[in-house]
Structure formats: C-alpha cells, structure tokens
Amino acid sequence: MNTKIRAAIVGSTGYGGVELIRFLLNHPYVEITSVISSSSAGVPIADGFPHLTEIMTDRLDGVDIPLIREKADVVFTATPAGVATELAPKLLDAGLKVIDLSGDFRLKSGELYEQWYKKAPAPQEYLARAVYGLSEVFGSEVRGVPFVSNPGCFPTAALLGLIPAVAADWIDRRSIIIDAKTGVSGAGRGLKLSSHFSEVNENFSAYKVNRHQHIPEIEQTLGRVAGEEVTVTFTTHLVPMTRGIMSTMYAALKQPRTDDELIALYRRYYEGRPFVRIRSRDKWPATKEVWGSNYCDIGFSVDERTGRLTIISVIDNVVKGAAGQAIQNLNLMMGWDETTGLKFAPVYP
C-alpha cells in the first residue's frame, strides 16, 4: 500500500486500548492518528502509560466527532458498555468505519441487551448492521463491511472451543457446561474492590454465577451455528494472574468418539486459520502458552466411562479476547492477510 489507513482509538487509557496501540504501532498498513480519552484529554498518553515513553508522544484527544472524522478512517471503540451505544452510530453516520470492542452491538436483540447489561440498547437498525466478528467462524462476513462488533473475551475462548463440535452435531447441545477462569486484567484498569491486590492475591473466586452478560452472546452464536436454540451453564472465576482465559467445557457425546477423531474434526474446521492451534492427544494447553499473542489453543479429552467430552480452550484475554481480534477483523474488513501486524510469538516464560 502507498497510503496507510488512519486509525483512531477511543478508550486509549484502558487495557484494551493500550494493547491496540502496541500492535498497531507495528502494523505496516495502519497509522495511529488519534488516541482518545474523554477523561484525560490534553494529557500525553505516556503520562498514564510510562512504558510508551519516547515510543508514543501523542496527547490524548477528547471525544469530538468532527475532529475524529478529520483525523481518521477507522475508529476502534474500546469503551465500557453503554458508551458505544451512542458513539458508534454517530461515527458511522459521519462515514467512518467502526470496530467496537464493547458489548453494545453483540446481541441482536435490544431487549436481551437491556436485560443482561442493565443499560438502554442502541437503535435496532445499528444492532442489525453490526457484523459479529468471530474471525475464524464469520470472517468472510467481515470483508468489506464498515461496522464490526468484536466478540467478548470469554465468548471467544468458549465459542472457538465449542463450535466445531456443535456444527458437526457430535454433542448434546442441551448438556454444555462452561467453566471459565480469567486474569485480573479482564476487569479493566478502573479501581474496584474485587480487583484490589489484597482481594485477588492467593485467592480464587467465582463471580456473576448464572448472571454473566456473556451468556446470551455465547447462546446466540451457538444457536446460529446449530440452527436451533442452545442454552449453556456458564460460570466465571477470577484467578490471581494478570492475563489469560482458560475455558474448560463439558458436553455429552451423541455417540462414542475418540480423542483422535476430535482432533481431526477440529483441524479440518480450522484449516487455514493460523491463530487456532489444535493440540495433539494428551496435550492440553495452558494460558502461559498464548500469553501476549493472538492465538487460541485447544485440547481435548474423551471420557469413555461417562460418555462426555472435555474441551480446554485458552487465549490471552487482552489480545485474542480484545485488541488482537479487533485488528484481525480490521485486516479482514480491509481485505488484507488476517495475520498482518499480529505475527508475534507468545511471550514465554
């Protein structure tokens, strides 16, 4: 490309926003032209993130639609739930492309959004316009569209682990249980008691049991793949680490299967999708093995005694669960190779 696409990041002072900066600084086709924060406008971004000292010297812009339109071609909205509900339609109406990292446009039903997020939904026409950007499954739908809703972190790990088995009709769709654990960065950078060091350190706690806002997103997507309503049991846990999600999923098999059959099914399904790695038999993934990367690693174990399948799926919640997948969606949107700017090996140890 002779000219780089200009990108603005709304919510640049959050973990998702600053991770977008880290990856986009090395993207060959993108130039970051505006970093935006409604609460810190005018402040150098390196003041809040000293690791960007002499790497990024920009001052934060405020949320100003005409200014964003003047500076950018595409906008990432890495904002808390409820903010993009009002902001994204204005950006789209101004002729900008939008990739929304919040949950405001993932659910197609405004009533369902209001029920689970406890906030007023976006207008139905914008909910309908948003393409759900689970890259490995719906990537072909993302190409050329102006508006993508980036999946949630928990749904990304769970859905990539479940969809091939659901699509093949190998599991009883009424039996799915998802046991998910996340690092503390999933709570965001804002101060709250539940993410205080003294509360998290040497502790392991469940939260939002049967009430997590990602439940309808998971069910909506599995139902779309299955062609019928799917319900799941979904429990989330907070573990004392910074990054990472592990989703351990259980489902009853419809007929006897082997580990090797599951591995073959998943490798066929994700053939040509470089960010999903399927483990060999008796090899199960760990969060450290995808740390700082856009990979999702998946392993299996069939329990012949109970007739149940165990699926283990791991991602970095801030990358594959947020910024990395958003950039993957930008690549698909623009018709570039989906790995562009994302070819980083995981950080280890």
C-alpha positions as CSV (number, residue, x, y, z in Angstrom):
1,M,0.0,0.0,0.0
2,N,1.2,3.5,-0.8
3,T,-1.1,5.2,1.8
4,K,-1.7,3.9,5.3
5,I,-5.2,3.8,6.7
6,R,-5.7,6.3,9.6
7,A,-6.9,4.8,12.9
8,A,-8.3,6.4,16.0
9,I,-8.7,4.6,19.3
10,V,-11.5,5.7,21.7
11,G,-10.7,4.4,25.2
12,S,-6.9,4.6,24.8
13,T,-6.3,4.7,28.5
14,G,-7.8,1.2,29.1
15,Y,-6.0,-2.1,28.8
16,G,-7.8,-2.9,25.5
17,G,-6.9,0.5,24.1
18,V,-3.3,0.5,25.0
19,E,-2.9,-3.1,23.6
20,L,-4.4,-1.8,20.3
21,I,-1.6,0.8,20.4
22,R,1.1,-1.9,21.0
23,F,0.0,-3.9,18.0
24,L,-0.9,-1.1,15.6
25,L,2.4,0.7,16.1
26,N,3.9,-2.3,14.2
27,H,1.2,-2.7,11.6
28,P,2.5,-2.0,8.1
29,Y,-0.8,-0.6,6.7
30,V,-2.0,1.5,9.7
31,E,-1.1,4.8,11.2
32,I,-2.5,5.8,14.6
33,T,-3.6,9.4,14.1
34,S,-5.7,9.9,17.3
35,V,-5.7,8.4,20.8
36,I,-8.9,9.5,22.6
37,S,-10.0,9.6,26.2
38,S,-13.0,11.6,27.5
39,S,-11.4,11.8,31.0
40,S,-7.8,12.7,30.1
41,A,-7.9,14.9,27.0
42,G,-4.8,17.0,26.6
43,V,-2.6,14.8,28.7
44,P,0.3,13.0,27.0
45,I,-0.6,9.3,26.8
46,A,2.8,8.3,28.2
47,D,1.9,10.1,31.4
48,G,-0.6,7.3,32.1
49,F,1.4,4.6,30.4
50,P,5.1,5.3,31.0
51,H,6.1,2.2,29.0
52,L,5.2,4.3,25.9
53,T,7.8,6.9,26.8
54,E,9.6,8.1,23.6
55,I,7.5,5.4,21.7
56,M,4.3,7.4,21.5
57,T,4.4,11.1,22.3
58,D,0.8,12.0,21.3
59,R,-1.5,13.9,23.6
60,L,-5.0,12.4,24.2
61,D,-7.8,13.9,22.2
62,G,-11.3,14.4,23.6
63,V,-14.4,12.8,22.0
64,D,-15.1,15.2,19.2
65,I,-16.8,13.6,16.2
66,P,-15.8,16.3,13.6
67,L,-12.1,16.1,14.8
68,I,-12.2,12.2,14.7
69,R,-13.6,12.4,11.1
70,E,-10.9,14.8,10.1
71,K,-8.1,12.6,11.5
72,A,-9.3,9.0,10.9
73,D,-10.7,6.5,8.5
74,V,-11.4,3.8,11.1
75,V,-12.2,4.0,14.8
76,F,-11.8,1.4,17.4
77,T,-14.2,1.9,20.3
78,A,-12.5,0.2,23.4
79,T,-15.0,1.6,25.8
80,P,-17.1,0.4,28.8
81,A,-20.5,-1.0,28.0
82,G,-23.0,1.8,27.2
83,V,-20.6,4.3,25.7
84,A,-20.5,3.0,22.1
85,T,-24.3,2.7,22.1
86,E,-24.4,6.4,21.5
87,L,-21.0,7.0,20.0
88,A,-20.8,4.3,17.3
89,P,-23.9,5.4,15.3
90,K,-22.6,9.0,15.2
91,L,-19.2,7.7,13.9
92,L,-20.9,5.5,11.3
93,D,-23.1,8.4,10.2
94,A,-20.0,10.5,9.8
95,G,-18.7,8.0,7.2
96,L,-16.2,6.3,9.4
97,K,-15.5,2.5,9.7
98,V,-16.1,1.3,13.3
99,I,-14.8,-1.8,15.2
100,D,-16.5,-1.9,18.6
101,L,-14.7,-3.8,21.4
102,S,-17.5,-3.2,23.9
103,G,-20.6,-5.4,24.2
104,D,-23.0,-2.8,22.9
105,F,-23.6,-4.4,19.5
106,R,-23.0,-8.1,20.0
107,L,-26.6,-9.0,20.8
108,K,-29.1,-8.6,18.0
109,S,-32.0,-8.1,20.5
110,G,-32.2,-4.8,22.2
111,E,-34.5,-6.3,24.9
112,L,-31.9,-9.0,25.6
113,Y,-29.1,-6.4,25.9
114,E,-31.2,-4.3,28.3
115,Q,-31.9,-7.5,30.4
116,W,-28.3,-8.6,30.7
117,Y,-26.4,-5.3,30.6
118,K,-28.9,-3.2,32.5
119,K,-28.5,-0.4,30.1
120,A,-30.5,1.2,27.3
121,P,-29.7,-0.6,23.9
122,A,-28.6,1.0,20.7
123,P,-31.2,1.6,18.0
124,Q,-32.3,-1.6,16.3
125,E,-31.0,-0.6,12.9
126,Y,-27.4,-0.4,14.2
127,L,-27.7,-3.6,16.1
128,A,-28.8,-5.2,12.8
129,R,-25.9,-3.6,10.9
130,A,-23.1,-4.8,13.2
131,V,-21.3,-7.9,11.9
132,Y,-20.3,-10.2,14.7
133,G,-16.5,-10.6,14.2
134,L,-15.6,-14.0,15.5
135,S,-12.9,-14.1,12.9
136,E,-12.3,-17.8,12.5
137,V,-16.0,-18.5,12.0
138,F,-17.6,-15.5,10.4
139,G,-14.5,-13.9,8.8
140,S,-16.0,-14.0,5.3
141,E,-18.9,-11.8,6.5
142,V,-16.5,-9.2,7.8
143,R,-14.8,-8.5,4.5
144,G,-15.7,-5.1,3.1
145,V,-18.2,-4.1,5.8
146,P,-18.0,-0.8,7.7
147,F,-19.1,-1.9,11.2
148,V,-17.9,-4.9,13.2
149,S,-18.8,-5.9,16.7
150,N,-15.8,-7.6,18.3
151,P,-16.6,-10.6,20.4
152,G,-16.2,-10.7,24.2
153,C,-13.1,-12.4,25.7
154,F,-15.0,-15.2,27.4
155,P,-17.2,-15.9,24.3
156,T,-14.1,-16.0,22.1
157,A,-12.4,-18.8,24.1
158,A,-15.7,-20.7,24.7
159,L,-17.0,-20.4,21.1
160,L,-13.8,-21.4,19.4
161,G,-13.7,-24.4,21.6
162,L,-17.3,-25.5,21.1
163,I,-18.4,-24.5,17.6
164,P,-16.8,-27.3,15.5
165,A,-18.4,-30.0,17.8
166,V,-21.7,-28.1,17.7
167,A,-21.7,-27.7,13.9
168,A,-20.9,-31.4,13.4
169,D,-23.7,-32.3,15.8
170,W,-21.4,-34.5,17.8
171,I,-22.5,-33.3,21.2
172,D,-25.8,-32.9,23.0
173,R,-26.4,-29.2,22.8
174,R,-28.5,-29.2,26.0
175,S,-25.6,-30.6,28.0
176,I,-23.0,-27.8,27.6
177,I,-21.2,-26.6,30.7
178,I,-18.5,-23.9,30.5
179,D,-16.2,-23.4,33.4
180,A,-14.1,-20.3,32.7
181,K,-11.2,-18.6,34.5
182,T,-9.8,-15.2,33.8
183,G,-6.9,-13.0,34.9
184,V,-7.5,-9.7,36.6
185,S,-6.9,-7.5,33.5
186,G,-10.3,-8.6,32.4
187,A,-11.8,-6.3,35.0
188,G,-10.2,-3.3,33.3
189,R,-8.0,-0.6,34.7
190,G,-10.5,1.2,36.9
191,L,-10.3,0.9,40.6
192,K,-12.6,-1.6,42.3
193,L,-12.6,-3.7,45.4
194,S,-12.9,-7.0,43.6
195,S,-9.6,-6.4,41.7
196,H,-7.6,-5.0,44.6
197,F,-4.4,-6.9,45.1
198,S,-5.3,-7.9,48.6
199,E,-8.6,-9.4,47.4
200,V,-7.2,-11.3,44.4
201,N,-3.8,-12.4,45.7
202,E,-3.7,-16.1,46.9
203,N,-7.5,-16.2,46.2
204,F,-9.7,-18.0,43.6
205,S,-13.3,-16.8,43.4
206,A,-16.4,-17.3,41.3
207,Y,-18.5,-14.3,40.2
208,K,-21.7,-13.4,38.3
209,V,-22.8,-17.1,38.6
210,N,-25.6,-17.7,36.1
211,R,-25.8,-13.9,35.6
212,H,-22.8,-13.0,33.4
213,Q,-23.6,-10.7,30.4
214,H,-21.6,-13.0,28.1
215,I,-24.1,-15.8,28.5
216,P,-26.6,-14.6,25.8
217,E,-23.7,-13.8,23.4
218,I,-22.5,-17.4,23.7
219,E,-26.0,-18.8,23.3
220,Q,-26.9,-16.5,20.4
221,T,-23.8,-17.6,18.5
222,L,-24.1,-21.3,19.2
223,G,-27.8,-21.1,18.2
224,R,-26.8,-19.5,15.0
225,V,-24.4,-22.3,14.2
226,A,-26.7,-25.1,15.3
227,G,-29.8,-23.7,13.7
228,E,-31.8,-24.0,16.9
229,E,-31.9,-22.6,20.4
230,V,-28.9,-23.5,22.6
231,T,-28.6,-22.9,26.3
232,V,-25.5,-23.3,28.4
233,T,-24.4,-23.3,32.0
234,F,-21.6,-20.7,32.3
235,T,-19.6,-20.0,35.4
236,T,-16.7,-17.5,35.6
237,H,-13.8,-17.4,38.1
238,L,-11.2,-14.8,38.9
239,V,-7.6,-16.1,39.3
240,P,-4.6,-14.3,40.6
241,M,-2.8,-13.7,37.3
242,T,-2.7,-10.7,35.0
243,R,-3.6,-12.1,31.6
244,G,-5.3,-15.2,30.3
245,I,-8.5,-17.1,30.0
246,M,-9.0,-20.8,30.3
247,S,-12.4,-22.2,29.4
248,T,-12.9,-25.9,30.3
249,M,-16.1,-27.1,28.7
250,Y,-18.0,-30.3,29.2
251,A,-20.7,-31.9,26.9
252,A,-22.3,-35.3,26.4
253,L,-21.3,-37.0,23.2
254,K,-24.1,-38.3,21.0
255,Q,-22.1,-41.4,20.1
256,P,-18.7,-42.8,21.1
257,R,-15.8,-40.7,19.8
258,T,-12.0,-40.8,20.3
259,D,-9.6,-38.0,21.0
260,D,-8.1,-38.6,17.6
261,E,-11.5,-38.1,15.9
262,L,-12.0,-34.8,17.8
263,I,-8.5,-33.6,16.8
264,A,-9.1,-34.4,13.2
265,L,-12.6,-32.7,13.2
266,Y,-11.1,-29.5,14.7
267,R,-8.1,-29.4,12.4
268,R,-10.4,-29.7,9.4
269,Y,-12.7,-27.0,10.7
270,Y,-9.9,-24.5,11.4
271,E,-7.7,-25.4,8.4
272,G,-6.2,-22.2,7.0
273,R,-7.0,-20.3,10.2
274,P,-3.5,-19.7,11.6
275,F,-4.5,-18.3,15.0
276,V,-6.2,-21.5,16.2
277,R,-3.8,-24.3,17.2
278,I,-5.2,-27.8,18.0
279,R,-3.1,-29.8,20.4
280,S,-2.2,-33.5,19.9
281,R,-3.6,-36.3,22.0
282,D,-2.9,-36.0,25.7
283,K,-1.5,-32.5,25.3
284,W,-3.6,-29.8,26.9
285,P,-3.0,-26.0,26.6
286,A,-2.1,-23.5,29.3
287,T,-2.6,-19.8,29.4
288,K,1.1,-19.1,29.6
289,E,1.5,-20.7,26.2
290,V,-0.6,-18.0,24.4
291,W,0.5,-15.0,26.6
292,G,0.7,-11.7,24.7
293,S,-0.4,-13.3,21.4
294,N,-3.4,-13.7,19.2
295,Y,-3.5,-17.5,19.4
296,C,-6.3,-19.7,20.7
297,D,-5.0,-23.2,21.7
298,I,-7.5,-26.0,22.1
299,G,-7.1,-29.6,23.6
300,F,-9.5,-32.5,24.2
301,S,-10.2,-35.5,26.3
302,V,-13.0,-38.0,25.7
303,D,-14.1,-39.8,28.8
304,E,-15.3,-43.2,27.6
305,R,-16.6,-44.1,31.1
306,T,-19.1,-41.2,31.2
307,G,-19.6,-40.6,27.5
308,R,-18.6,-36.9,28.0
309,L,-16.2,-34.7,26.1
310,T,-13.9,-32.2,27.8
311,I,-12.6,-29.3,25.7
312,I,-9.9,-26.9,27.0
313,S,-9.5,-23.6,25.2
314,V,-7.0,-20.8,26.2
315,I,-6.5,-17.3,25.0
316,D,-4.9,-14.0,26.1
317,N,-8.0,-12.1,27.1
318,V,-6.5,-8.7,26.2
319,V,-5.2,-9.9,22.8
320,K,-7.3,-12.6,21.2
321,G,-10.1,-11.6,23.5
322,A,-10.0,-7.9,22.6
323,A,-7.3,-5.9,20.7
324,G,-5.7,-8.7,18.6
325,Q,-9.0,-10.0,17.3
326,A,-10.1,-6.4,16.6
327,I,-7.0,-5.9,14.4
328,Q,-7.7,-9.3,12.8
329,N,-11.1,-8.0,12.0
330,L,-9.6,-4.8,10.6
331,N,-7.4,-6.9,8.3
332,L,-10.4,-8.9,7.1
333,M,-12.5,-5.8,6.7
334,M,-9.8,-4.2,4.5
335,G,-9.1,-7.4,2.5
336,W,-5.5,-7.8,3.9
337,D,-4.0,-11.0,5.1
338,E,-5.6,-11.6,8.5
339,T,-2.3,-12.2,10.2
340,T,-0.9,-8.7,9.3
341,G,0.6,-7.0,12.3
342,L,-0.2,-9.9,14.5
343,K,2.6,-12.4,13.8
344,F,4.0,-12.3,17.3
345,A,5.1,-15.5,19.1
346,P,3.7,-15.8,22.7
347,V,5.8,-14.3,25.4
348,Y,7.4,-17.1,27.5
349,P,8.1,-17.8,30.3
